[in-house]
């Protein structure tokens, strides 16, 4: 994050003051494209007025593992994973809390709005005695429960939910402890979005614990992040067979670019290939058509937990255990923005217009007008520019 320098008080030379004022007025009249991730707006050049303050904290009150914008960008959902296990809805224009929805005992891990904005689905835990809901669909307007799923449906921990682009089905990914503690078997279910009925179980791809899932914009492929097996698998949704599989460090999150060409995979490092302990994070980009690695972004000091592409595909956001959110140029990998937060950044999501970035941390969620922020100084927070 850029170091803020206090403005020096000009005590003499009135003509200098006049010149500065004239220059500032002239700059303010210059047009600004405001299109990320182009060159940062120079100080003194008035770009478009942001819709939200540069950084707004939303006082959720517990660890937040998932954030999701409504399709119109007016509402943000934050999924809490603390003792309160609350799903909260926020007005993104004012920052006001509009609704609180109670969750399962172990807490919510993910959230997603349907493409038409009418349904909000959250995935959570199942450890509450008596068969706690692990998945629940709400009417986004009223908060009423539409349907729910329980642990009797052979699910241990649902880490990720994602609607198909047509809104008809919902993909749910996670893991089960079937076979005893430590035997983490991946679970991928496709459900009817309106009723919650399971329409397909993807059982024959030997998936392990799934930490993240993402559809391509055309819905023809579904990517999953497999943590224990250290890979990302891309599935053809017409045949539900493997389309590609990429070796990574332990995958934590996936995102597919808006043009459907690139897969981003967030990862955590724990051991080198020869078995030596290693700590850190990585983000890798893969060409889906060529089935090849494009590049690795600069390594991060802690594991990466979340990735998301901007709606125009030109920027890529990441969040992780080093308490930072970063925005990279998706084409070059260059670091465009960096901001520190009080705790781990578990989730990131661009607003539909790309102007704001939502972040899930602890104990707050944040709305960050990342384009209005300053570019990182070289070496800031131990970052070496690519």
Phi, psi and omega in degrees: 000138185295143177283130180274124180259129179294145179288131178286141179279125180273118186259338183225187177058074179303326182295327177297318179299318181297317181297318179297317181297317180296317180298320181295318180295322179294318180296323182296335181274355182280141178289153178226132183291324181064021183261112178287153356254057179291187180304140180304144177294122181298149175298137181095345177265111186283108175276189179300143179294128181292150179282337178229160174303163183307321176214125179236127177269135176248111191284080180288314175100009177199175178297134184244116182262346181215142173225147180208136175270145168291157183302330178274357177077002185275344183231140173242132173258134175239127186260113183272143181239026179263196182294334179280332177049058184252146171253118185244144179246136186233144171280116185287342178283322184250342185081006183282142174285126183253335180197145174237127180243126182287153183232190180288168185300318184279346173106162178277144179245340184202162179207151179204140173267146173292157182303331178271358177078005185273337183238137173241124181245139176230141176251141184215208184260176186225018190272000179287135182301142177093005176089069181290150174297136173252347183214132182217137177250132182244150166289117187295335181276323186250340184084000180291143177285128179267319176195165180211160177240152184234171183293343177295348180268030172060044178235135178262298182221108176276109183275331191215145175226146179205131175281143169295151182303332179278354176078001184279329182231165181229131175263135180234123181236147179180219181209160175232156179266020181305129182099003178109159181300132180097343177271082187273107180256132180288144178235129174227117180241145173245124185240152172292125186293331183277326186247339183083359180295135178287120180259343177201138169247121181271090190255348192255019179252006179053048178282145172254199189301122185264122180259339182207149177220152179203134174273151167286158182301330179272358178075004184279343178225153177228125179257142177229143176262116180257116190283304185295321181281354177055063180197165172238130182247134178251128187246135173281117186280354174281323183246349184055045174241165180291126176263327179197155176217126185244131176283135181219184160288187182297110187286136181244335188200154178220154174209143178248134183297155182301334177273359177076009187267333190234138174251128173255136181232119172276143188219160173239139178256134175229328178219146173285165180304334179266013172092006180275142180300139178212145183231137178155187182222163183208148170235127180240146178246136182233140174276116186287327180288316181277348183054050185219152176288132178269308179193161168252134174287165180307134182301147179251152186289340179229169185295146179267129185253337188212146175220150176200139175272145171293155183303331178271358176079002186269346180231151179229124180258147176223155175217153183193193185287348179277010176066027178239153164246138182231148174237124181248153167290120186292335182278324185251339185085357182296142179282121182261320182217150178213131177220136177273149177230165185295335184213183180307146174258105187274335186209149178222147177204127174284145172291159182302331178268357177079358185283326183243154175237123177268142183226136175257123181224214177213127004264010187243160163262161182224146168248121186241118172279081192294329182290333180277349181283168181275147175294155182291143173288147176304128179084358181298137179053031177076015183269131173256117182301145180299000000 
